[in-house]
């Protein structure tokens, strides 16, 4: 009987001692959670006080049991601002929600391939079996995520402001929202062909990111995906993407060009809002709608052609495009909404292909010069002249079967200055076009190359663009360029009795009580002129 009781007690103790799924334990300074007692798997649990260099082992031991480490849990190292390096073993197959969120000094993640590899201090990876040297994938400020990882969860590297480079392996099939949110030092990222969707805010605030190539596997991108990536200069969107969502490139102030593929059918709200360096954009014939303030604040955009496929543009779509000189409006548009071209102060050429004037709201063209030329279809002159909302303009010109339209009919420049002439050819659908050429009537005054005019010396010159139709007939248009000598800073000094002080743009005094001769002797540049106590002017010599 005594032996039987001892036997039962032993069974009970063994049952109590047996670990269960969800139990936590500590091994070599790190906390773990048992994922499956049956499979002997565990995950790295929360370690809020981790600092310095941390190595996650392939196996963690609890008592007499050993567990394979297959996961890094949600918030595992959240807020560990003193964490500088993490080594992830190849046993890890998934990274949970925000495991490194707020690790602002994390600048190294080392990939350890089981027990066969280790990363030495000099950045070389040694393979014990092959005894060869391989470049360490965990070079400082870089992340190379192990091939065993199949997904990157929400906020995985949120706020890791020291990370510079990320390589995502082809084993990763999904990236969750805000995965690299706020990685402000991230310069480059490789998105593999295994990823089909780039989620909302994935790279939000990655202000050092300079270029992005989205692979053809990606069929959609989330809103605000590259918002405030202020160093992004170029982006290639593949033909697999069907829409550019809300705020996708909002505040990408260094973006100079973007190619929108023919697969895209809609451009969302504020998609390119504040892309102040964007000089050109081609909207393909596949696009049917342009969202609210989609290109608002694109202050370097010089010309826009809205294709005939577009049936609606929303409020403020091109508002604040202060460098916009010409726009082509298709016949498919029947309404120009509120603030559509508001504050496009340099818009001088409007080509409207609709024979019926669009409904124009009171501020659709607010701030657009009233002397802008409006080109309209043949036979619609009186219709536009009498249409509500178009009374702001009076220079309506009917188009013929073949027209060449310049963004400016005259240019005034000083030697060394440049300007770009944008040409638009409007023709009947059955008319084809051939070769074209640019010619300056006086290259000693002004030269031209592909529409870029460069002032050489004082004088006048006609810049002519000629294009041949399918029958070999030449069609030409000219712009008169006047080049005047630099005026000199003294021309803005309009009160000879007032004391004149000259400052540079950093606010430093260049001249005190300046004379006309001293001002004229200054090197060419931009200066701030102060006359007396109140008058201030900016001058360019």
C-alpha positions as CSV (number, residue, x, y, z in Angstrom):
1,X,0.0,0.0,0.0
2,X,2.8,2.4,0.9
3,X,4.6,1.7,-2.4
4,X,1.3,2.3,-4.2
5,X,0.9,5.7,-2.5
6,X,4.4,6.7,-3.3
7,X,3.8,5.7,-7.0
8,X,0.6,7.8,-7.1
9,X,2.5,10.8,-5.6
10,X,5.2,10.5,-8.1
11,X,2.7,10.5,-11.0
12,X,1.0,13.6,-9.4
13,X,4.4,15.4,-9.1
14,X,5.3,14.5,-12.7
15,X,1.9,15.9,-13.8
16,X,2.4,19.1,-11.9
17,X,6.0,19.5,-13.1
18,X,5.0,19.0,-16.8
19,X,5.0,22.3,-18.7
20,X,2.0,23.6,-20.5
21,X,1.4,25.8,-23.5
22,X,1.7,29.5,-22.5
23,X,4.0,28.9,-19.6
24,X,6.9,31.4,-19.3
25,X,10.5,30.8,-18.2
26,X,13.9,32.5,-18.3
27,X,16.9,31.2,-20.1
28,X,20.3,32.9,-20.2
29,X,18.8,36.3,-19.3
30,X,15.9,36.2,-21.8
31,X,12.2,35.5,-21.2
32,X,10.4,32.9,-23.2
33,X,6.8,31.6,-23.6
34,X,6.1,28.0,-24.5
35,X,4.2,27.9,-27.8
36,X,3.7,24.1,-27.9
37,X,4.8,21.6,-25.3
38,X,4.0,18.8,-27.9
39,X,6.3,20.3,-30.6
40,X,8.8,21.7,-28.0
41,X,8.6,25.2,-29.5
42,X,9.0,28.5,-27.7
43,X,8.9,32.3,-28.4
44,X,11.0,35.1,-27.1
45,X,8.7,37.0,-24.7
46,X,8.8,40.6,-23.4
47,X,12.3,41.7,-22.3
48,X,11.7,45.4,-21.5
49,X,15.1,45.9,-19.8
50,X,17.3,44.3,-22.5
51,X,20.3,46.4,-23.5
52,X,23.6,46.2,-25.4
53,X,24.1,43.1,-27.5
54,X,21.5,40.4,-27.3
55,X,21.9,36.9,-28.9
56,X,18.7,34.8,-29.3
57,X,19.7,31.1,-29.2
58,X,18.2,28.4,-31.4
59,X,17.2,26.4,-28.3
60,X,16.1,27.5,-24.8
61,X,16.1,25.1,-21.9
62,X,13.6,24.9,-19.1
63,X,14.5,22.3,-16.5
64,X,15.1,19.0,-18.4
65,X,13.2,20.2,-21.5
66,X,14.6,21.9,-24.5
67,X,12.5,24.1,-26.8
68,X,13.2,25.4,-30.4
69,X,12.9,29.2,-30.6
70,X,10.6,29.8,-33.6
71,X,9.1,33.2,-32.9
72,X,9.8,36.6,-31.5
73,X,6.7,37.8,-29.7
74,X,4.8,41.0,-30.0
75,X,6.6,43.9,-28.2
76,X,9.4,41.5,-27.3
77,X,12.0,44.3,-27.0
78,X,9.6,47.3,-27.2
79,X,11.2,50.5,-25.9
80,X,14.6,49.0,-25.3
81,X,16.4,52.2,-26.2
82,X,19.8,50.9,-25.0
83,X,19.6,47.8,-27.2
84,X,22.3,48.1,-29.9
85,X,22.6,44.6,-31.5
86,X,20.4,41.5,-31.8
87,X,21.3,38.1,-33.3
88,X,18.4,36.1,-34.6
89,X,18.8,32.4,-35.3
90,X,17.5,30.7,-38.4
91,X,15.1,28.7,-36.2
92,X,12.9,31.9,-36.0
93,X,10.1,31.7,-38.6
94,X,8.1,34.7,-37.7
95,X,8.5,38.1,-36.1
96,X,5.6,39.4,-34.1
97,X,3.9,42.8,-33.7
98,X,6.4,45.5,-33.0
99,X,9.1,43.4,-31.4
100,X,11.8,46.2,-31.9
101,X,9.5,49.2,-31.6
102,X,11.2,52.2,-30.1
103,X,14.7,50.6,-30.2
104,X,16.2,53.9,-31.2
105,X,19.8,52.8,-30.9
106,X,19.4,49.4,-32.5
107,X,22.0,49.5,-35.4
108,X,22.8,45.9,-36.0
109,X,20.9,42.7,-36.5
110,X,23.0,39.6,-37.1
111,X,21.7,36.5,-38.8
112,X,23.0,33.4,-37.2
113,X,22.6,30.2,-39.2
114,X,22.3,27.7,-36.4
115,X,25.5,26.7,-34.8
116,X,27.5,26.6,-38.0
117,X,28.0,30.4,-38.3
118,X,29.1,33.2,-36.1
119,X,29.7,36.9,-36.9
120,X,33.2,38.0,-35.7
121,X,34.2,41.5,-34.6
122,X,35.7,42.4,-37.9
123,X,32.5,41.8,-39.7
124,X,33.3,38.5,-41.3
125,X,31.1,35.4,-41.2
126,X,32.9,32.1,-40.7
127,X,31.5,28.8,-41.9
128,X,33.0,26.0,-39.8
129,X,32.2,23.3,-42.3
130,X,33.5,24.9,-45.5
131,X,36.1,27.1,-43.7
132,X,35.4,30.0,-46.1
133,X,35.0,33.6,-45.4
134,X,31.6,35.3,-46.2
135,X,30.7,38.9,-45.8
136,X,28.8,39.2,-42.6
137,X,25.1,39.9,-43.3
138,X,24.8,41.8,-40.1
139,X,27.1,44.7,-41.0
140,X,26.4,47.6,-38.7
141,X,23.2,49.7,-39.3
142,X,21.9,46.9,-41.7
143,X,19.3,44.3,-41.3
144,X,19.2,41.1,-43.3
145,X,16.2,39.1,-42.1
146,X,16.8,35.3,-42.0
147,X,15.4,33.1,-44.8
148,X,13.4,31.3,-42.2
149,X,11.1,34.3,-41.5
150,X,7.9,34.1,-43.5
151,X,6.3,37.4,-42.4
152,X,7.0,40.8,-40.8
153,X,4.3,41.8,-38.3
154,X,2.7,45.2,-37.4
155,X,5.2,47.8,-36.1
156,X,8.0,45.2,-36.3
157,X,10.8,47.8,-36.5
158,X,8.7,50.9,-35.6
159,X,10.9,53.8,-34.6
160,X,14.3,52.1,-35.2
161,X,15.8,55.4,-36.1
162,X,19.4,54.1,-36.5
163,X,18.7,51.4,-39.1
164,X,20.1,52.3,-42.5
165,X,19.5,49.2,-44.7
166,X,17.0,46.4,-44.8
167,X,17.1,43.2,-47.0
168,X,13.9,41.2,-46.9
169,X,14.3,37.6,-48.1
170,X,12.0,35.8,-50.6
171,X,10.7,33.6,-47.7
172,X,8.7,36.7,-46.5
173,X,5.3,36.6,-48.1
174,X,3.7,39.4,-46.2
175,X,4.5,42.7,-44.4
176,X,2.1,44.2,-41.9
177,X,1.1,47.9,-41.5
178,X,3.7,50.3,-40.1
179,X,6.4,47.6,-40.1
180,X,9.2,50.2,-40.7
181,X,7.3,53.3,-39.5
182,X,9.7,56.1,-38.4
183,X,12.9,54.4,-39.4
184,X,14.3,57.8,-40.2
185,X,17.8,56.7,-41.1
186,X,16.7,53.9,-43.5
187,X,18.3,54.7,-46.9
188,X,17.5,51.5,-48.9
189,X,15.1,48.6,-48.7
190,X,14.8,45.6,-51.0
191,X,11.2,44.3,-51.4
192,X,11.2,40.7,-52.6
193,X,9.0,39.2,-55.4
194,X,7.4,37.1,-52.8
195,X,5.5,40.1,-51.4
196,X,2.1,40.8,-53.0
197,X,1.0,43.8,-50.9
198,X,2.8,46.7,-49.3
199,X,0.6,47.8,-46.4
200,X,-0.6,51.0,-44.9
201,X,2.2,53.2,-43.5
202,X,4.8,50.5,-44.0
203,X,7.6,53.1,-44.6
204,X,5.8,56.2,-43.1
205,X,8.4,58.7,-42.0
206,X,11.5,57.0,-43.5
207,X,12.9,60.4,-44.2
208,X,16.3,59.1,-45.5
209,X,14.9,56.7,-48.0
210,X,16.1,57.8,-51.4
211,X,14.7,55.3,-54.0
212,X,12.2,52.5,-54.1
213,X,11.6,49.8,-56.7
214,X,8.3,47.9,-56.2
215,X,8.4,44.4,-57.6
216,X,5.9,43.1,-60.1
217,X,4.5,40.7,-57.5
218,X,2.9,43.7,-55.7
219,X,-0.7,44.2,-56.8
220,X,-1.6,46.9,-54.3
221,X,-0.1,49.4,-52.0
222,X,-1.7,50.8,-48.8
223,X,-2.5,54.4,-47.9
224,X,0.4,56.6,-46.5
225,X,2.8,53.8,-47.5
226,X,5.7,56.3,-48.3
227,X,4.2,59.3,-46.5
228,X,6.9,61.8,-45.4
229,X,9.7,59.9,-47.2
230,X,11.2,63.4,-47.8
231,X,14.4,62.1,-49.4
232,X,12.7,59.9,-51.9
233,X,13.8,61.1,-55.4
234,X,12.3,58.4,-57.6
235,X,9.9,55.6,-57.5
236,X,9.0,52.9,-60.1
237,X,5.5,51.5,-59.8
238,X,5.0,48.2,-61.7
239,X,2.1,47.4,-64.1
240,X,0.7,45.0,-61.5
241,X,-0.5,47.9,-59.3
242,X,-4.1,49.1,-60.1
243,X,-4.4,52.1,-57.8
244,X,-2.4,54.8,-56.0
245,X,-4.1,55.1,-52.7
246,X,-4.7,58.0,-50.3
247,X,-1.5,59.8,-49.2
248,X,0.7,57.2,-50.7
249,X,3.5,59.8,-51.4
250,X,2.3,62.6,-49.2
251,X,5.1,65.0,-48.3
252,X,7.7,63.3,-50.5
253,X,9.3,66.7,-51.1
254,X,12.4,65.4,-53.0
255,X,10.4,63.3,-55.5
256,X,11.3,64.7,-58.9
257,X,9.6,62.1,-61.2
258,X,7.2,59.3,-61.0
259,X,6.0,56.8,-63.6
260,X,2.4,55.8,-63.3
261,X,1.7,52.6,-65.2
262,X,-1.2,51.9,-67.5
263,X,-2.6,49.5,-65.0
264,X,-3.6,52.3,-62.5
265,X,-7.2,53.3,-62.7
266,X,-7.4,55.8,-59.8
267,X,-5.2,58.3,-58.0
268,X,-6.3,58.7,-54.4
269,X,-6.8,61.6,-52.1
270,X,-3.6,63.5,-51.4
271,X,-1.6,60.8,-53.2
272,X,1.2,63.3,-54.2
273,X,0.3,66.1,-51.9
274,X,3.3,68.4,-51.2
275,X,5.6,66.7,-53.6
276,X,7.2,70.1,-54.2
277,X,10.1,68.8,-56.4
278,X,7.9,66.9,-58.8
279,X,8.5,68.6,-62.2
280,X,6.5,66.2,-64.5
281,X,4.0,63.5,-64.3
282,X,2.3,61.4,-67.0
283,X,-1.2,60.3,-66.2
284,X,-2.0,57.3,-68.3
285,X,-5.2,56.7,-70.2
286,X,-6.2,54.0,-67.8
287,X,-6.9,56.5,-65.0
288,X,-10.6,57.4,-64.5
289,X,-10.5,59.5,-61.3
290,X,-8.1,61.9,-59.6
291,X,-8.8,62.3,-55.9
292,X,-9.1,65.3,-53.5
293,X,-5.9,67.4,-53.5
294,X,-4.1,64.6,-55.3
295,X,-1.4,66.9,-56.7
296,X,-2.0,69.9,-54.4
297,X,1.2,71.8,-53.5
298,X,3.3,70.2,-56.3
299,X,4.9,73.6,-56.7
300,X,7.5,72.6,-59.3
301,X,5.0,70.9,-61.7
302,X,5.1,72.8,-65.0
303,X,2.5,71.0,-67.2
304,X,-0.3,68.5,-66.9
305,X,-2.2,66.6,-69.5
306,X,-5.4,65.0,-68.1
307,X,-6.3,62.0,-70.4
308,X,-9.7,61.5,-71.9
309,X,-10.2,58.5,-69.7
310,X,-10.6,60.7,-66.6
311,X,-14.3,61.3,-65.8
312,X,-13.8,63.1,-62.5
313,X,-11.3,65.1,-60.6
314,X,-11.9,66.1,-57.0
315,X,-11.6,69.3,-55.0
316,X,-8.2,71.0,-55.1
317,X,-6.7,68.3,-57.3
318,X,-4.0,70.7,-58.7
319,X,-4.3,73.6,-56.2
320,X,-1.1,75.4,-55.3
321,X,0.8,74.1,-58.4
322,X,2.4,77.5,-58.6
323,X,4.8,76.6,-61.5
324,X,2.1,75.1,-63.6
325,X,2.1,76.9,-67.0
326,X,-0.2,74.8,-69.1
327,X,-2.9,72.2,-68.6
328,X,-4.9,70.1,-71.0
329,X,-8.5,69.3,-69.9
330,X,-10.2,66.4,-71.7
331,X,-13.7,66.4,-73.2
332,X,-14.6,63.6,-70.7
333,X,-14.7,66.1,-67.8
334,X,-18.0,67.9,-67.3
335,X,-17.2,69.5,-63.9
336,X,-14.2,71.4,-62.6
337,X,-14.7,71.2,-58.8
338,X,-13.8,73.6,-56.1
339,X,-10.2,74.9,-56.1
340,X,-9.3,72.5,-58.9
341,X,-6.5,74.9,-60.1
342,X,-6.6,77.3,-57.3
343,X,-3.5,79.5,-56.9
344,X,-1.9,78.2,-60.1
345,X,-0.5,81.7,-60.5
346,X,1.6,81.0,-63.6
347,X,-1.1,79.1,-65.5
348,X,-1.1,80.9,-68.9
349,X,-2.3,78.2,-71.2
350,X,-5.5,76.2,-70.7
351,X,-6.4,73.7,-73.4
352,X,-10.0,72.6,-73.0
353,X,-11.1,69.9,-75.4
354,X,-14.8,69.8,-74.4
355,X,-17.0,71.7,-76.9
356,X,-19.4,72.2,-74.0
357,X,-18.0,74.4,-71.2
358,X,-17.6,72.5,-67.9
359,X,-19.5,73.5,-64.8
360,X,-16.9,75.7,-63.0
361,X,-17.2,76.5,-59.3
362,X,-16.5,80.0,-58.0
363,X,-12.9,79.2,-57.0
364,X,-11.9,76.6,-59.5
365,X,-9.5,79.0,-61.1
366,X,-9.0,81.4,-58.2
367,X,-5.6,83.1,-58.5
368,X,-5.1,82.0,-62.1
369,X,-4.1,85.0,-64.3
370,X,-7.2,86.4,-66.1
371,X,-5.2,86.9,-69.3
372,X,-4.5,83.2,-69.6
373,X,-5.2,81.9,-73.1
374,X,-8.0,79.3,-73.3
375,X,-7.9,77.1,-76.3
376,X,-11.3,75.5,-77.1
377,X,-12.8,73.3,-79.9
378,X,-13.7,75.0,-83.2
379,X,-17.2,76.5,-83.1
380,X,-17.5,76.9,-79.3
381,X,-16.3,80.5,-78.9
382,X,-19.6,82.1,-78.0
383,X,-20.6,79.1,-75.8
384,X,-17.5,79.6,-73.6
385,X,-17.8,83.4,-73.7
386,X,-21.3,83.2,-72.2
387,X,-20.9,80.2,-69.9
388,X,-21.2,80.7,-66.2
389,X,-17.9,80.5,-64.4
390,X,-15.8,81.3,-67.4
391,X,-16.2,85.1,-67.2
392,X,-12.7,85.3,-65.6
393,X,-11.2,84.7,-69.0
394,X,-11.6,86.6,-72.2
395,X,-8.9,85.3,-74.6
396,X,-10.6,82.3,-76.1
397,X,-9.0,80.8,-79.2
398,X,-10.6,78.1,-81.3
399,X,-8.4,75.1,-82.3
400,X,-7.9,74.0,-85.8
401,X,-7.2,70.5,-87.1
402,X,-3.6,70.9,-86.1
403,X,-2.3,73.3,-83.5
404,X,0.9,73.9,-81.7
405,X,0.6,75.6,-78.3
406,X,3.5,77.0,-76.3
407,X,3.5,77.5,-72.6
408,X,4.6,81.1,-73.1
409,X,4.6,83.4,-76.2
410,X,7.4,85.6,-74.8
411,X,10.3,85.2,-72.4
412,X,12.4,87.9,-70.7
413,X,15.7,86.6,-69.4
414,X,19.2,87.8,-68.3
415,X,22.4,86.2,-69.5
416,X,22.9,82.8,-68.0
417,X,19.3,82.3,-67.1
418,X,17.3,79.4,-68.4
419,X,13.6,78.7,-69.0
420,X,11.7,75.7,-70.4
421,X,9.2,76.0,-73.2
422,X,6.5,73.3,-73.0
423,X,4.9,72.5,-76.3
424,X,1.5,70.9,-76.7
425,X,0.3,69.5,-80.0
426,X,-3.5,69.3,-80.5
427,X,-4.7,67.6,-83.6
428,X,-7.6,65.6,-85.0
429,X,-7.5,61.9,-84.3
430,X,-6.9,61.0,-87.9
431,X,-3.9,63.2,-88.3
432,X,-0.5,61.6,-87.7
433,X,2.8,63.4,-86.7
434,X,6.4,62.9,-87.7
435,X,9.7,64.5,-86.9
436,X,10.2,67.8,-85.0
437,X,13.0,70.3,-84.4
438,X,13.9,73.4,-82.3
439,X,15.6,76.4,-83.8
440,X,16.9,79.7,-82.4
441,X,17.0,82.6,-84.9
442,X,19.9,84.1,-83.0
443,X,22.1,81.6,-81.0
444,X,24.4,84.4,-79.9
445,X,21.4,85.8,-77.9
446,X,19.6,82.6,-76.9
447,X,20.1,78.9,-77.6
448,X,17.5,76.1,-77.4
449,X,17.8,72.3,-76.8
450,X,14.7,70.2,-76.4
451,X,12.7,73.2,-75.3
452,X,15.2,74.4,-72.8
453,X,16.1,78.0,-73.6
454,X,19.4,79.5,-72.3
455,X,20.1,83.2,-72.5
456,X,23.6,84.1,-73.8
457,X,23.8,87.8,-74.3
458,X,21.5,90.9,-74.6
459,X,19.3,91.1,-77.6
460,X,16.3,89.3,-79.1
461,X,15.8,85.9,-80.6
462,X,12.8,83.8,-81.9
463,X,12.7,80.3,-80.6
464,X,10.7,78.1,-83.2
465,X,9.3,74.6,-82.8
466,X,8.4,72.8,-86.0
467,X,6.7,69.5,-86.4
468,X,5.7,67.7,-89.5
469,X,2.4,65.9,-90.0
470,X,2.0,62.5,-91.7
471,X,1.8,64.3,-95.1
472,X,5.1,66.0,-94.6
473,X,3.5,69.4,-94.0
474,X,5.4,71.6,-91.5
475,X,3.6,73.2,-88.6
476,X,5.5,75.8,-86.5
477,X,5.1,78.0,-83.5
478,X,7.5,80.7,-82.1
479,X,8.3,82.4,-78.8
480,X,10.1,85.7,-78.7
481,X,13.0,85.8,-76.2
482,X,14.3,89.1,-75.0
483,X,17.6,89.0,-73.1
484,X,18.5,92.1,-71.1
485,X,21.7,92.9,-69.3
486,X,21.8,92.1,-65.5
487,X,20.4,95.2,-63.9
488,X,22.7,95.4,-60.9
489,X,21.7,95.6,-57.3
490,X,21.8,99.4,-57.3
491,X,18.6,99.5,-59.4
492,X,16.4,98.6,-56.5
493,X,17.9,101.4,-54.3
494,X,15.2,104.0,-54.9
495,X,16.1,106.5,-52.1
496,X,19.6,107.9,-52.4
497,X,19.3,109.7,-49.1
498,X,18.6,106.6,-47.1
499,X,21.5,104.6,-45.5
500,X,21.9,101.3,-47.4
501,X,23.0,98.1,-45.7
502,X,23.6,94.8,-47.5
503,X,23.2,91.4,-46.0
504,X,23.7,87.9,-47.3
505,X,21.0,85.2,-47.0
506,X,22.6,84.0,-43.7
507,X,21.9,87.4,-42.2
508,X,25.6,88.6,-42.1
509,X,26.5,92.2,-42.9
510,X,28.2,92.4,-46.3
511,X,28.3,96.2,-46.6
512,X,27.5,99.0,-44.2
513,X,26.5,102.4,-45.4
514,X,27.1,101.1,-48.9
515,X,27.7,103.3,-51.9
516,X,26.5,102.6,-55.4
517,X,30.0,101.7,-56.5
518,X,30.4,99.2,-53.6
519,X,27.0,97.6,-54.4
520,X,27.9,97.2,-58.1
521,X,31.2,95.6,-57.2
522,X,29.5,92.8,-55.3
523,X,29.8,89.3,-56.8
524,X,26.6,88.0,-58.5
525,X,24.2,86.5,-56.1
526,X,21.2,87.1,-53.9
527,X,21.3,89.8,-51.3
528,X,19.0,91.4,-48.8
529,X,19.0,95.2,-49.1
530,X,17.9,97.4,-46.2
531,X,17.2,101.1,-46.7
532,X,16.8,103.1,-43.6
533,X,14.9,101.3,-40.9
534,X,12.1,99.8,-42.8
535,X,12.6,99.1,-46.5
536,X,13.9,95.6,-47.4
537,X,14.3,94.1,-50.8
538,X,15.8,91.0,-52.2
539,X,18.1,91.5,-55.2
540,X,19.7,89.3,-57.7
541,X,22.8,90.6,-59.5
